[in-house]
Amino acid sequence: MLLSRKSAIAPYLNQSLIRDWLEYQGDVWGRYGVKLWLLVSLEIWLQVNKLSSS
């Protein structure tokens, strides 16, 4: 969902960083799950609100 070009937050995300998080690289504290959950929640919220405001 986060790596899709059609996602609402794609223009604002560094795709290579997200890919690294999905592969568990680059974060010494290991908080990938929290970061990814927040981004997925934001994406879902944006999609729902985009549809309801149209």
DSSP file (Angstrom, degrees, kcal/mol; ACC not computed):
  #  RESIDUE AA STRUCTURE BP1 BP2  ACC     N-H-->O    O-->H-N    N-H-->O    O-->H-N    TCO  KAPPA ALPHA  PHI   PSI    X-CA   Y-CA   Z-CA
    1    1 A M    >         0   0    0      0, 0.0     3,-0.7     0, 0.0     6,-0.1   0.000 360.0 360.0 360.0 -44.1    0.0    0.0    0.0
    2    2 A L  T 3   +     0   0    0      1,-0.2    11,-0.1    16,-0.1    16,-0.1   0.780 360.0  50.0 -73.7 -26.6    2.7    2.5    0.9
    3    3 A L  T 3  S+     0   0    0     15,-0.1    -1,-0.2     3,-0.0     2,-0.2   0.470  84.8 112.3 -92.2  -0.9    4.9    1.7   -2.1
    4    4 A S    X   -     0   0    0     -3,-0.7     3,-1.1     1,-0.1     6,-0.1  -0.492  66.4-140.7 -71.8 138.6    2.0    2.1   -4.6
    5    5 A R  T 3  S+     0   0    0      1,-0.2    -1,-0.1    -2,-0.2     5,-0.1   0.706 102.9  59.7 -69.3 -19.0    2.3    5.1   -6.9
    6    6 A K  T 3  S+     0   0    0      4,-0.1    -1,-0.2    -5,-0.0    -2,-0.0   0.504  78.8 115.8 -87.2  -5.3   -1.5    5.5   -6.5
    7    7 A S  S X  S-     0   0    0     -3,-1.1     3,-0.8    -6,-0.1    -5,-0.1  -0.313  72.5-126.2 -66.7 150.3   -1.3    6.0   -2.7
    8    8 A A  T 3  S+     0   0    0      1,-0.2    -1,-0.1    35,-0.2     4,-0.1   0.783 109.1  42.8 -67.6 -27.7   -2.3    9.4   -1.4
    9    9 A I  T >> S+     0   0    0      1,-0.2     3,-1.7     2,-0.1     4,-0.7   0.418  81.8 103.4-100.9   2.4    0.9    9.9    0.5
   10   10 A A  G X4 S+     0   0    0     -3,-0.8     3,-1.0     1,-0.3    -1,-0.2   0.865  77.2  55.8 -53.3 -41.5    3.3    8.7   -2.3
   11   11 A P  G 34 S+     0   0    0      0, 0.0    -1,-0.3     0, 0.0    -2,-0.1   0.718 111.5  45.5 -65.5 -16.4    4.4   12.2   -3.3
   12   12 A Y  G <4 S+     0   0    0     -3,-1.7     2,-0.3    -4,-0.1    -2,-0.2   0.496  99.6  83.4-104.1  -5.5    5.4   12.9    0.3
   13   13 A L  S << S-     0   0    0     -3,-1.0     2,-1.0    -4,-0.7     3,-0.1  -0.761  74.6-128.0-105.8 146.2    7.3    9.7    1.1
   14   14 A N     >  -     0   0    0     -2,-0.3     4,-2.1     1,-0.2     3,-0.5  -0.809  24.9-159.9 -84.8 103.4   10.9    8.6    0.4
   15   15 A Q  H  > S+     0   0    0     -2,-1.0     4,-2.4     1,-0.3    -1,-0.2   0.837  86.8  53.9 -59.3 -36.5   10.1    5.3   -1.3
   16   16 A S  H  > S+     0   0    0      2,-0.2     4,-2.1     1,-0.2    -1,-0.3   0.874 108.0  50.9 -68.5 -34.6   13.6    3.9   -0.7
   17   17 A L  H  > S+     0   0    0     -3,-0.5     4,-2.3     2,-0.2    -2,-0.2   0.921 110.8  48.1 -66.3 -43.6   13.3    4.6    3.0
   18   18 A I  H  X S+     0   0    0     -4,-2.1     4,-2.3     1,-0.2    -2,-0.2   0.909 110.5  52.1 -62.0 -42.4   10.0    2.9    3.2
   19   19 A R  H  X S+     0   0    0     -4,-2.4     4,-1.3     1,-0.2    -1,-0.2   0.901 108.6  51.1 -60.7 -41.4   11.4   -0.1    1.3
   20   20 A D  H  <>S+     0   0    0     -4,-2.1     5,-2.6     1,-0.2     3,-0.3   0.912 109.1  50.5 -61.7 -43.1   14.3   -0.2    3.8
   21   21 A W  H ><5S+     0   0    0     -4,-2.3     3,-1.4     1,-0.2    -2,-0.2   0.899 108.3  52.4 -62.5 -39.9   11.8   -0.2    6.7
   22   22 A L  H 3<5S+     0   0    0     -4,-2.3    -1,-0.2     1,-0.3    -2,-0.2   0.781 112.8  45.3 -66.5 -25.2    9.9   -3.1    5.1
   23   23 A E  T 3<5S-     0   0    0     -4,-1.3    -1,-0.3    -3,-0.3    -2,-0.2   0.264 118.3-115.1 -98.4   9.5   13.2   -5.0    4.8
   24   24 A Y  T < 5 +     0   0    0     -3,-1.4     2,-0.4     1,-0.2    -3,-0.2   0.911  69.8 134.7  58.4  48.8   14.1   -4.1    8.4
   25   25 A Q      < +     0   0    0     -5,-2.6    -1,-0.2    -8,-0.2    -2,-0.1  -0.952  50.1  21.7-125.4 146.2   17.1   -2.0    7.5
   26   26 A G  S    S+     0   0    0     -2,-0.4     2,-0.6     1,-0.1    -1,-0.1   0.289  88.9  98.2  92.8 -10.0   18.3    1.4    8.7
   27   27 A D    >   -     0   0    0     -7,-0.1     3,-1.1     1,-0.1     5,-0.1  -0.906  46.8-170.9-117.4 106.1   16.6    1.8   12.0
   28   28 A V  T 3  S+     0   0    0     -2,-0.6    -1,-0.1     1,-0.3    -2,-0.0   0.737  87.0  55.0 -67.9 -21.5   18.9    0.9   15.0
   29   29 A W  T 3  S-     0   0    0      2,-0.0    -1,-0.3     3,-0.0    -2,-0.0   0.595 102.2-131.5 -88.6 -11.1   16.0    1.1   17.4
   30   30 A G    <   +     0   0    0     -3,-1.1     3,-0.4     1,-0.1    -2,-0.1   0.841  57.5 142.0  68.4  34.8   13.8   -1.4   15.5
   31   31 A R     >  +     0   0    0      1,-0.2     4,-1.9     2,-0.1     5,-0.2  -0.132  22.1 124.0 -98.8  38.2   10.7    0.7   15.5
   32   32 A Y  H  >  +     0   0    0      1,-0.2     4,-3.1     2,-0.2     5,-0.3   0.915  68.6  55.2 -63.8 -44.3    9.6   -0.3   12.0
   33   33 A G  H  > S+     0   0    0     -3,-0.4     4,-2.6     1,-0.2    -1,-0.2   0.905 109.1  46.3 -58.3 -45.1    6.2   -1.6   13.0
   34   34 A V  H  > S+     0   0    0      2,-0.2     4,-2.3     1,-0.2    -1,-0.2   0.933 115.3  46.2 -64.4 -46.7    5.2    1.7   14.7
   35   35 A K  H  X S+     0   0    0     -4,-1.9     4,-2.1     1,-0.2    -2,-0.2   0.927 115.5  45.6 -62.6 -45.8    6.4    3.8   11.8
   36   36 A L  H  X S+     0   0    0     -4,-3.1     4,-2.7     1,-0.2     5,-0.2   0.895 111.3  52.7 -66.9 -39.8    4.8    1.7    9.2
   37   37 A W  H  X S+     0   0    0     -4,-2.6     4,-2.7    -5,-0.3    -1,-0.2   0.913 109.3  49.6 -62.2 -42.5    1.5    1.4   11.2
   38   38 A L  H  X S+     0   0    0     -4,-2.3     4,-2.3     2,-0.2    -1,-0.2   0.915 112.9  46.4 -62.7 -42.6    1.3    5.2   11.4
   39   39 A L  H  X S+     0   0    0     -4,-2.1     4,-2.4     2,-0.2    -2,-0.2   0.895 113.2  48.4 -68.2 -39.5    1.9    5.7    7.7
   40   40 A V  H  X S+     0   0    0     -4,-2.7     4,-2.6     2,-0.2     5,-0.2   0.913 111.5  50.8 -66.2 -41.5   -0.6    3.0    6.8
   41   41 A S  H  X S+     0   0    0     -4,-2.7     4,-2.4    -5,-0.2    -2,-0.2   0.912 111.2  48.2 -61.1 -42.7   -3.1    4.6    9.1
   42   42 A L  H  X S+     0   0    0     -4,-2.3     4,-2.7     2,-0.2    -2,-0.2   0.915 110.7  51.4 -63.4 -43.4   -2.5    8.0    7.5
   43   43 A E  H  X S+     0   0    0     -4,-2.4     4,-2.3     2,-0.2    -2,-0.2   0.930 111.5  46.6 -60.0 -46.5   -2.9    6.5    4.1
   44   44 A I  H  X S+     0   0    0     -4,-2.6     4,-2.6     2,-0.2     5,-0.2   0.920 112.5  50.5 -62.9 -43.4   -6.2    4.8    4.9
   45   45 A W  H  X S+     0   0    0     -4,-2.4     4,-2.6     1,-0.2     5,-0.2   0.920 111.1  48.6 -60.4 -44.8   -7.5    8.1    6.5
   46   46 A L  H  X S+     0   0    0     -4,-2.7     4,-2.1     1,-0.2    -1,-0.2   0.898 112.0  49.0 -63.6 -40.6   -6.5   10.1    3.5
   47   47 A Q  H  X S+     0   0    0     -4,-2.3     4,-1.9     2,-0.2    -2,-0.2   0.924 113.1  46.7 -65.6 -43.9   -8.2    7.6    1.1
   48   48 A V  H  X S+     0   0    0     -4,-2.6     4,-2.0     1,-0.2    -2,-0.2   0.926 115.9  44.4 -64.5 -45.4  -11.4    7.6    3.2
   49   49 A N  H  X S+     0   0    0     -4,-2.6     4,-1.5    -5,-0.2    -1,-0.2   0.802 110.1  55.5 -72.8 -29.0  -11.6   11.4    3.5
   50   50 A K  H  X S+     0   0    0     -4,-2.1     4,-0.6    -5,-0.2    -1,-0.2   0.911 111.3  44.7 -66.2 -42.7  -10.7   11.9   -0.2
   51   51 A L  H  < S+     0   0    0     -4,-1.9     3,-0.4     1,-0.2    -2,-0.2   0.882 114.6  47.6 -69.6 -38.7  -13.7    9.7   -1.2
   52   52 A S  H  < S+     0   0    0     -4,-2.0    -1,-0.2     1,-0.2    -2,-0.2   0.749 110.9  51.0 -77.8 -21.7  -16.1   11.3    1.3
   53   53 A S  H  <        0   0    0     -4,-1.5    -1,-0.2     1,-0.2    -2,-0.2   0.564 360.0 360.0 -90.5  -8.1  -15.1   14.8    0.3
   54   54 A S     <        0   0    0     -4,-0.6    -1,-0.2    -3,-0.4    -2,-0.1   0.476 360.0 360.0 -77.0 360.0  -15.6   14.3   -3.4
